[in-house]
């Protein structure tokens, strides 16, 4: 696995990505509120599937929430579930439950396996819009996840996790054999001969 980071060109259409990050922040806070309510009532946490089912209903009714793809919602739910599992396991050691985040400070959203397509060169299609990025290094391998990150200055970066596959083992097949001998009088003696 290899992680690559690319800066997106500044453009008016980047507002859509920034709105999507804000929508992810709203859904994240809603999911945290659901978890807190459920934990107060049952002293248990919602699993990822239950949380996604709860979010699906208001998402259908709210056009702003629809800026967030289903895979990005799944990523939010998985992150919250992991955080609550850590909280339930280690709360006696001072680990806190996931808290609310300010929407303007919410930084990113992640898409796994779908919702994006690289069009060649320095162009990528995210949901239904095409964006350009500073193509500073080649993308080689299978793209596993694509994350859009927003800096405090409002710049957008694209973080891509790529599976480059297993590296092939290097084989040397010259047909020649060499022998080495370490000794007391002569430190190293080398003898090479051709294999028949």
C-alpha positions in Angstrom: 0.0 0.0 0.0 1.2 3.5 -0.9 -0.4 6.8 0.0 -0.1 9.7 -2.5 -1.2 13.3 -1.9 -2.1 15.7 -4.7 -3.3 19.4 -4.5 -6.5 20.2 -6.4 -6.5 23.2 -8.7 -8.4 26.2 -7.3 -11.7 26.5 -9.1 -15.3 27.6 -8.5 -16.5 24.1 -8.7 -14.4 23.3 -5.6 -17.3 24.8 -3.6 -19.2 21.6 -4.2 -16.4 19.6 -2.5 -16.3 22.0 0.4 -20.1 21.7 0.8 -19.7 17.9 0.7 -17.2 18.1 3.6 -19.6 20.3 5.6 -22.4 17.8 4.9 -20.1 15.0 6.2 -19.6 17.0 9.3 -23.3 17.4 9.9 -23.9 13.6 9.4 -20.9 12.9 11.7 -22.4 15.1 14.5 -25.9 13.5 13.9 -24.4 10.0 14.2 -22.5 11.0 17.5 -25.8 12.4 18.9 -27.6 9.1 18.0 -24.8 7.1 19.7 -25.0 9.2 22.9 -28.7 8.9 23.1 -28.5 5.1 22.6 -25.7 4.7 25.1 -27.6 6.7 27.8 -30.6 4.4 27.3 -28.9 1.0 26.9 -25.2 1.4 27.8 -24.3 -0.1 24.4 -23.1 1.3 21.2 -24.9 1.1 17.8 -23.0 -1.0 15.3 -22.2 0.3 11.8 -25.2 -1.3 10.1 -27.7 0.1 12.6 -26.1 3.5 12.4 -26.3 3.5 8.6 -30.0 2.5 8.7 -30.7 5.4 11.1 -28.9 7.9 8.8 -30.6 6.6 5.6 -34.0 7.9 6.5 -33.2 11.6 7.1 -30.7 11.5 4.3 -33.5 10.7 1.8 -35.5 13.7 3.0 -32.6 16.2 3.2 -31.0 17.4 -0.1 -27.9 18.7 1.8 -27.2 15.3 3.2 -27.4 13.8 -0.2 -24.2 15.6 -1.1 -22.6 12.7 0.9 -22.3 9.5 -1.0 -23.3 6.2 0.6 -19.7 5.0 0.8 -18.7 8.2 2.6 -21.5 7.7 5.1 -20.3 4.1 5.6 -16.8 5.4 6.3 -18.2 7.9 8.9 -20.2 5.0 10.6 -17.1 2.8 10.6 -14.9 5.4 12.2 -17.5 6.2 14.9 -18.0 2.5 15.6 -14.3 2.0 16.1 -14.1 5.0 18.4 -17.0 3.8 20.5 -15.5 0.3 20.7 -12.3 1.9 22.1 -14.3 4.0 24.5 -16.3 1.0 25.8 -13.1 -1.1 26.2 -10.9 1.6 27.8 -13.2 4.2 29.3 -11.8 3.4 32.8 -8.4 4.4 31.5 -9.7 7.9 30.5 -10.6 7.2 26.9 -13.5 9.6 25.9 -16.4 8.9 23.7 -16.4 10.5 20.2 -17.4 14.2 20.5 -19.0 16.7 18.3 -17.0 18.7 15.7 -17.5 22.2 14.4 -18.7 21.9 10.8 -16.2 24.6 9.6 -13.4 22.6 11.1 -14.5 19.2 9.7 -11.6 18.3 7.5 -12.3 15.4 5.1 -14.4 12.7 3.6 -13.4 9.3 2.2 -14.7 7.3 -0.7 -13.9 3.6 -1.0 -14.0 1.8 -4.3 -16.7 4.0 -6.0 -17.7 7.6 -6.5 -14.6 8.6 -8.3 -12.8 7.8 -11.6 -9.4 8.9 -12.9 -9.7 10.2 -16.4 -6.0 10.3 -17.3 -3.5 13.1 -17.1 -4.4 15.3 -14.2 -8.2 14.9 -14.2 -10.4 13.0 -11.8 -14.2 12.7 -11.8 -15.6 12.8 -8.3 -19.3 12.0 -8.1 -20.5 13.9 -11.2 -17.9 16.7 -11.5 -14.4 16.7 -13.1 -11.6 18.3 -11.1 -7.9 18.9 -12.0 -5.0 18.2 -9.6 -1.3 18.8 -9.6 -0.1 15.5 -11.0 3.3 15.4 -9.3 3.8 11.6 -9.4 2.3 8.7 -11.4 -0.6 6.6 -10.0 0.4 3.0 -10.4 -1.6 0.1 -9.0 -5.2 -0.3 -7.8 -6.8 2.7 -6.1 -8.3 1.6 -2.8 -9.6 4.9 -1.3 -9.8 8.5 -2.2 -10.0 11.2 0.5 -10.7 14.9 0.0 -9.0 17.0 2.7 -9.5 20.6 3.4 -6.8 22.7 5.1 -7.5 25.5 7.6 -6.7 27.9 4.7 -9.5 26.3 2.5 -7.1 24.5 0.1 -8.2 21.1 -1.1 -6.0 18.0 -1.3 -6.7 14.6 -2.7 -5.1 11.7 -0.7 -5.1 8.4 -2.7 -4.3 5.0 -1.2 -2.9 2.7 -3.9 -2.2 -1.0 -3.7 0.8 -1.6 -5.8 0.7 -5.3 -5.4 3.5 -7.6 -4.2 6.9 -6.7 -5.6 8.4 -9.5 -7.7 11.5 -11.2 -6.2 14.7 -10.3 -7.9 16.4 -13.3 -9.6 19.9 -13.4 -10.9 20.3 -16.1 -13.6 23.8 -15.6 -15.1 24.8 -19.2 -15.1 28.0 -18.4 -13.3 29.1 -19.7 -9.9 31.5 -18.0 -7.5 33.2 -19.5 -4.4 34.5 -17.4 -1.5 36.9 -18.5 1.3 37.7 -16.5 4.4 41.1 -17.4 5.9 43.7 -16.5 8.4 46.5 -15.7 6.1 44.4 -14.3 3.2 41.3 -12.5 4.4 39.2 -13.3 1.3 39.9 -15.6 -1.7 37.5 -15.5 -4.6 37.3 -18.3 -7.2 34.9 -18.0 -10.2 34.2 -20.6 -12.8 31.6 -21.0 -15.6 28.8 -23.6 -15.0 28.7 -26.3 -17.7 
